Amino acid sequence: SFKLSYYNEYKSYLSMSADTTLLRKFCAKLGLESRVCKLSEEYYRRLESSNQGQTPHSSLSHPQVRMCICIELACRHYRHPVEKAFVKKLAGITQRNYTTCFNVVESLLKVKDNLTIEQMAIQFSCNTYARKAVLLHKHYSFKVNLRQKEMGHDEIDFSAPIYKCAALIASARIQKGKVGVKPFCSTYSFTGPQLEKVVTDMLKYKDFEEVEDNTMSLSEVIAARASKLTQEKERKAKEAADLLWVYSPLGALHSVRNDRFLHWKADLLARAKS
């Protein structure tokens, strides 16, 4: 038992050493700095220990896929330029699978990019559109999650980079400016069509007041809407109770207010008595 355990540990060590050697070769091919290479190795070690033989996605069973994603995450951390197309080519899987695997690894390592929209605007040289982008992102996320909650669905996490990038692009288009999709796609692991889809959806919410206050929580808004709907139903029910359907002298059925009918009836009886 001890010998088998020792053998497995030694085998794992050899495997990790071989993987580390291959990862360093990938870094050399990409011309990365030593600090980026060291961080990618650290990410890879953390990923291997967190996985423990389990792969959340079938494509992650390939070591080169995990290595390439760790390299890209390390480059993103240091804002080091890297040719994304070549990294994906080294991974040897489709763009769609790579994006899915990238999101999985990002979550496992807990290294999500937390740049604000203002910081992104500085990075991509589009500061002019930052303020409108922040408001649009806030309005869009609020309205969509409100609809999700009303339908009984889970809320969507709009802190992901794709939504912040989409807000900047949509803001530029609203203000008749131009911000390209390509720089965002080359920095983050999503495709042009994926980003364009979010931008198109976000532009549906472009007509909003900049002074609009969205400080209420979703639960408070839903409760306020339900209260308003109840009050509207009660008002309509009261109006219906005040109406009396009568026949006119010509035989047409029409409605009159109950209080008017009672006044007319009292006046008619008074005149009959006199």
C-alpha positions as CSV (number, residue, x, y, z in Angstrom):
1,S,0.0,0.0,0.0
2,F,2.8,2.4,0.9
3,K,4.7,1.5,-2.2
4,L,1.7,2.0,-4.4
5,S,1.0,5.4,-2.8
6,Y,4.7,6.4,-3.3
7,Y,4.6,5.2,-6.9
8,N,1.4,7.3,-7.6
9,E,3.0,10.4,-6.1
10,Y,6.1,9.9,-8.1
11,K,4.1,9.4,-11.3
12,S,2.1,12.5,-10.6
13,Y,5.4,14.5,-10.0
14,L,6.8,13.3,-13.3
15,S,3.6,14.2,-15.1
16,M,3.6,17.7,-13.6
17,S,7.2,18.2,-14.5
18,A,6.5,17.2,-18.1
19,D,3.5,19.5,-18.2
20,T,5.6,22.4,-16.7
21,T,8.2,21.8,-19.4
22,L,5.6,21.9,-22.2
23,L,4.0,25.0,-20.6
24,R,7.4,26.8,-20.6
25,K,7.8,25.9,-24.3
26,F,4.4,27.5,-25.1
27,C,5.5,30.6,-23.2
28,A,8.8,30.8,-25.2
29,K,6.9,30.4,-28.5
30,L,4.6,33.3,-27.5
31,G,7.6,35.4,-26.4
32,L,6.3,36.0,-22.8
33,E,8.1,37.7,-19.9
34,S,9.4,35.4,-17.1
35,R,6.9,36.8,-14.6
36,V,4.0,35.9,-16.9
37,C,5.4,32.4,-17.4
38,K,5.8,32.0,-13.6
39,L,2.2,33.1,-12.9
40,S,0.9,30.7,-15.6
41,E,2.8,27.9,-13.9
42,E,1.2,28.9,-10.6
43,Y,-2.2,29.0,-12.1
44,Y,-1.6,25.5,-13.7
45,R,-0.5,24.0,-10.4
46,R,-3.6,25.5,-8.6
47,L,-5.9,24.2,-11.4
48,E,-4.4,20.7,-11.2
49,S,-4.8,20.6,-7.4
50,S,-8.4,21.9,-7.5
51,N,-9.4,19.5,-10.3
52,Q,-8.3,16.3,-8.5
53,G,-8.9,14.2,-11.6
54,Q,-12.3,15.7,-12.3
55,T,-12.9,17.7,-15.5
56,P,-16.0,20.0,-15.5
57,H,-15.8,20.1,-19.3
58,S,-14.6,17.3,-21.6
59,S,-12.1,19.5,-23.5
60,L,-10.4,20.3,-20.2
61,S,-9.2,16.7,-20.0
62,H,-6.4,17.8,-22.5
63,P,-3.4,19.3,-20.6
64,Q,-2.6,21.7,-23.5
65,V,-6.0,23.3,-23.2
66,R,-5.5,23.9,-19.5
67,M,-2.0,25.3,-20.1
68,C,-3.2,27.7,-22.8
69,I,-6.0,29.1,-20.6
70,C,-3.6,29.5,-17.7
71,I,-1.2,31.4,-20.0
72,E,-4.0,33.7,-21.2
73,L,-5.1,34.4,-17.6
74,A,-1.5,35.3,-16.6
75,C,-1.2,37.6,-19.6
76,R,-4.5,39.3,-18.7
77,H,-3.3,39.7,-15.1
78,Y,-0.2,41.6,-16.2
79,R,-1.9,43.3,-19.2
80,H,0.7,41.6,-21.3
81,P,-0.1,41.6,-25.1
82,V,-0.5,38.1,-26.5
83,E,-1.7,36.8,-29.8
84,K,-5.0,35.1,-28.8
85,A,-5.5,33.4,-32.1
86,F,-2.1,31.6,-31.7
87,V,-3.0,30.6,-28.1
88,K,-6.3,29.1,-29.3
89,K,-4.4,27.3,-32.0
90,L,-2.0,25.8,-29.5
91,A,-5.0,24.6,-27.4
92,G,-6.3,22.7,-30.4
93,I,-10.0,23.0,-29.8
94,T,-12.8,25.1,-31.4
95,Q,-13.4,28.7,-30.4
96,R,-16.7,27.9,-28.7
97,N,-15.3,25.1,-26.6
98,Y,-12.3,27.3,-25.7
99,T,-14.5,30.1,-24.5
100,T,-16.5,27.7,-22.3
101,C,-13.4,26.1,-20.9
102,F,-11.9,29.5,-20.2
103,N,-15.0,30.6,-18.2
104,V,-14.8,27.3,-16.2
105,V,-11.1,27.7,-15.4
106,E,-11.6,31.4,-14.5
107,S,-14.3,30.4,-12.0
108,L,-12.2,27.5,-10.6
109,L,-9.2,29.7,-10.0
110,K,-11.4,32.6,-8.9
111,V,-9.4,35.1,-11.0
112,K,-12.3,37.0,-12.7
113,D,-11.4,40.3,-14.2
114,N,-12.9,43.0,-11.9
115,L,-12.1,46.1,-14.0
116,T,-14.7,48.8,-13.8
117,I,-16.2,50.4,-17.0
118,E,-14.2,53.5,-16.3
119,Q,-11.0,51.5,-16.1
120,M,-11.9,49.6,-19.3
121,A,-12.6,53.0,-21.0
122,I,-9.0,54.1,-20.1
123,Q,-7.5,50.8,-21.3
124,F,-9.3,50.9,-24.7
125,S,-9.0,54.7,-25.1
126,C,-12.7,55.5,-25.2
127,N,-13.1,57.7,-22.1
128,T,-15.7,59.9,-23.8
129,Y,-18.3,57.2,-23.7
130,A,-17.6,55.9,-20.1
131,R,-20.3,57.9,-18.2
132,K,-23.1,57.0,-20.6
133,A,-21.8,53.4,-20.6
134,V,-22.0,53.2,-16.8
135,L,-25.6,54.4,-16.8
136,L,-26.6,52.2,-19.7
137,H,-25.1,49.1,-18.0
138,K,-26.9,49.9,-14.7
139,H,-30.2,50.5,-16.4
140,Y,-29.9,47.4,-18.6
141,S,-28.9,45.0,-15.8
142,F,-31.6,46.4,-13.6
143,K,-34.4,46.0,-16.2
144,V,-33.3,42.5,-17.4
145,N,-32.9,41.1,-13.8
146,L,-36.3,42.6,-12.9
147,R,-37.9,40.7,-15.8
148,Q,-36.0,37.6,-14.8
149,K,-37.3,37.8,-11.2
150,E,-40.9,38.4,-12.3
151,M,-40.7,35.3,-14.5
152,G,-39.3,33.3,-11.6
153,H,-35.8,32.9,-13.1
154,D,-32.4,33.4,-11.5
155,E,-30.7,36.7,-11.7
156,I,-27.9,37.2,-14.3
157,D,-24.4,38.3,-13.3
158,F,-23.8,41.4,-15.3
159,S,-20.3,42.0,-13.8
160,A,-18.8,39.8,-16.5
161,P,-16.4,41.7,-18.9
162,I,-18.6,41.0,-22.0
163,Y,-21.5,43.2,-20.6
164,K,-19.1,46.1,-19.6
165,C,-17.5,46.0,-23.1
166,A,-20.9,45.9,-24.7
167,A,-22.0,48.9,-22.7
168,L,-19.0,50.9,-24.0
169,I,-19.6,50.0,-27.6
170,A,-23.4,50.7,-27.2
171,S,-22.7,54.0,-25.6
172,A,-20.4,55.0,-28.5
173,R,-23.0,54.0,-31.1
174,I,-25.7,56.0,-29.2
175,Q,-23.5,59.1,-29.3
176,K,-22.7,58.5,-33.0
177,G,-19.1,57.5,-32.1
178,K,-17.1,54.4,-33.2
179,V,-15.5,51.9,-30.9
180,G,-14.3,48.6,-32.6
181,V,-15.2,45.2,-31.4
182,K,-11.9,43.6,-32.2
183,P,-9.8,45.1,-29.4
184,F,-12.2,43.8,-26.8
185,C,-12.3,40.3,-28.4
186,S,-8.5,40.2,-28.5
187,T,-8.3,41.0,-24.8
188,Y,-11.1,38.8,-23.5
189,S,-12.2,35.3,-24.5
190,F,-15.4,36.0,-26.3
191,T,-16.1,36.2,-30.0
192,G,-17.2,39.1,-32.1
193,P,-20.7,37.7,-32.7
194,Q,-21.2,37.0,-29.0
195,L,-20.3,40.6,-28.2
196,E,-22.4,42.0,-31.0
197,K,-25.4,40.0,-29.7
198,V,-25.1,41.7,-26.2
199,V,-24.6,45.1,-27.8
200,T,-27.8,44.7,-29.9
201,D,-29.8,43.6,-26.9
202,M,-28.4,46.5,-24.8
203,L,-29.3,49.1,-27.5
204,K,-33.0,48.1,-27.0
205,Y,-32.8,49.9,-23.6
206,K,-31.0,53.0,-24.9
207,D,-34.1,55.3,-24.3
208,F,-33.8,56.0,-20.6
209,E,-33.6,59.0,-18.4
210,E,-30.0,59.7,-17.1
211,V,-31.5,60.9,-13.8
212,E,-33.5,57.7,-13.4
213,D,-33.1,56.3,-9.9
214,N,-32.5,52.6,-9.7
215,T,-31.6,52.6,-6.0
216,M,-34.6,50.4,-5.1
217,S,-33.9,46.7,-4.9
218,L,-35.6,44.3,-7.3
219,S,-37.9,42.9,-4.5
220,E,-39.0,46.5,-3.6
221,V,-39.8,47.3,-7.2
222,I,-41.8,44.1,-7.6
223,A,-43.7,44.8,-4.4
224,A,-44.4,48.3,-5.5
225,R,-45.7,47.1,-8.9
226,A,-47.9,44.5,-7.2
227,S,-49.4,47.2,-4.9
228,K,-50.0,49.5,-7.8
229,L,-51.7,46.7,-9.7
230,T,-54.0,45.9,-6.7
231,Q,-54.9,49.6,-6.3
232,E,-55.8,49.8,-10.1
233,K,-58.0,46.7,-9.8
234,E,-59.8,48.2,-6.8
235,R,-60.3,51.5,-8.6
236,K,-61.8,49.8,-11.6
237,A,-64.1,47.6,-9.4
238,K,-65.4,50.7,-7.6
239,E,-66.1,52.4,-10.9
240,A,-67.9,49.4,-12.2
241,A,-70.0,49.3,-9.0
242,D,-71.0,53.0,-9.5
243,L,-72.3,52.3,-13.0
244,L,-75.9,51.2,-13.6
245,W,-77.0,49.7,-17.0
246,V,-80.4,51.2,-18.1
247,Y,-82.4,51.3,-21.3
248,S,-82.8,54.7,-23.0
249,P,-86.2,55.8,-24.4
250,L,-85.1,54.4,-27.8
251,G,-84.3,51.0,-26.3
252,A,-80.5,51.2,-26.4
253,L,-78.6,49.8,-23.4
254,H,-76.2,52.2,-22.0
255,S,-74.4,52.8,-18.6
256,V,-74.9,55.8,-16.3
257,R,-73.3,56.6,-13.0
258,N,-75.3,55.2,-10.1
259,D,-75.4,58.5,-8.2
260,R,-76.7,60.3,-11.3
261,F,-79.5,57.8,-11.8
262,L,-80.5,58.1,-8.1
263,H,-80.6,61.9,-8.4
264,W,-82.7,61.6,-11.6
265,K,-85.1,59.1,-9.9
266,A,-85.6,61.3,-6.8
267,D,-86.2,64.3,-9.0
268,L,-88.8,62.4,-11.1
269,L,-90.7,61.2,-8.0
270,A,-90.7,64.7,-6.6
271,R,-92.2,66.1,-9.7
272,A,-94.8,63.3,-9.9
273,K,-95.9,64.1,-6.3
274,S,-96.3,67.7,-7.1
